[in-house]
Amino acid sequence: MRTREEQIAFIQKNGVPIAACAHHGHKAHGRGLVAVNCDDHDEVAGTVPFTFLPEALVAKVVEPYYGTKEAQMVAGYEPSIEVVVCFIGAGKGRRMDCYRFRSTPSPQQAAEIE
């Protein structure tokens, strides 16, 4: 998932589980983002792993982080209605494509569905 089109299609297909992940993560750890490991996908099963990363951990994993547009997204999103999801690539100077979107259903509602 290297193109914007592939990433947006992934978000649309997995919106409810992504929002549920964001809700549970925010409830347990505070602000953060849903990280999609776009280099670790199973093409046969059509799955790509994702998990919630608290902001402090994101700052350790992705450098530089503070002062970036991604950090501003995490600092400014409204967790009751929005989700920040980032597609992170492996290697030095990790690539990071982030999206902030309004979740329908809300993250809390998505967590109740999941």
MOCORBEL-V435413 format. One record per pair of residues at least 24 apart in sequence whose C-alpha atoms are under 10 Angstrom apart, sorted by the first residue. I is the first residue (numbers start at 0). GAP is how many residues later the second one is. Records with the same first field share a line. If there is no record, write none. Layout:
I=GAP ; GAP
This chain:
0=35 ; 36 ; 37 ; 38 ; 39 ; 40 ; 47 ; 86 ; 87 ; 88
1=36 ; 37 ; 85 ; 86 ; 87 ; 93 ; 95
2=94
3=93 ; 94 ; 95
6=29 ; 31 ; 78 ; 79 ; 80 ; 90 ; 91 ; 92
7=91
9=26 ; 37 ; 38
10=25 ; 74 ; 88 ; 90
13=34
14=68 ; 86 ; 88 ; 89 ; 90 ; 92 ; 95
15=87 ; 88 ; 89 ; 90 ; 91 ; 93 ; 94 ; 95 ; 96 ; 97 ; 98
16=33 ; 90 ; 93 ; 94 ; 96 ; 97
17=32 ; 33 ; 34 ; 65 ; 66 ; 67 ; 85 ; 89 ; 92 ; 93
18=60 ; 61 ; 62 ; 63 ; 64 ; 65 ; 66 ; 82 ; 83 ; 84 ; 85 ; 86 ; 87 ; 88 ; 89 ; 90 ; 91 ; 92 ; 95
19=32 ; 63 ; 83 ; 85 ; 86 ; 87 ; 88 ; 89 ; 90 ; 91 ; 92 ; 93 ; 94
20=29 ; 30 ; 31 ; 32 ; 62 ; 86 ; 87 ; 89 ; 90 ; 93
21=29 ; 30 ; 31 ; 32 ; 57 ; 58 ; 60 ; 61 ; 62 ; 63 ; 85 ; 86 ; 88 ; 89
22=29 ; 56 ; 57 ; 58 ; 59 ; 60 ; 83 ; 84 ; 85 ; 86 ; 87 ; 88 ; 89
23=28 ; 83 ; 84 ; 87
24=26 ; 27 ; 28 ; 29
25=26 ; 27 ; 28 ; 29 ; 53 ; 54 ; 57 ; 81
26=52 ; 81
27=24 ; 26
28=24 ; 25 ; 26 ; 27
29=24 ; 25 ; 26 ; 49
30=24 ; 25 ; 43 ; 44 ; 45 ; 46 ; 47 ; 48 ; 53
31=24 ; 25 ; 26 ; 27 ; 39 ; 41 ; 42 ; 43 ; 45 ; 47 ; 51 ; 52 ; 53
32=25 ; 37 ; 38 ; 40 ; 41 ; 44 ; 50 ; 51 ; 52 ; 53 ; 65 ; 66 ; 67
33=49 ; 50 ; 51 ; 52 ; 53 ; 64 ; 65
34=49 ; 50 ; 51 ; 52 ; 53 ; 61 ; 62 ; 63
35=49 ; 50 ; 51 ; 52 ; 53 ; 60 ; 61 ; 62
36=49 ; 50 ; 51 ; 52 ; 53 ; 59
37=48 ; 49 ; 50 ; 51 ; 52 ; 57 ; 58
38=48 ; 49 ; 50 ; 51 ; 52
39=49 ; 50
49=35 ; 36 ; 37 ; 38
50=34
51=32 ; 33
52=32
60=27 ; 32 ; 33
61=26 ; 30 ; 31 ; 32 ; 33 ; 34
62=29 ; 30 ; 31 ; 32
63=29 ; 30
68=29
69=26 ; 27 ; 28 ; 29 ; 30
70=27
72=25 ; 26 ; 27 ; 28
73=24 ; 26
75=24
76=24 ; 25
77=24
78=24 ; 27 ; 28 ; 29
79=26 ; 27 ; 28 ; 29
80=24 ; 25 ; 26 ; 27 ; 28
81=24 ; 25
82=24
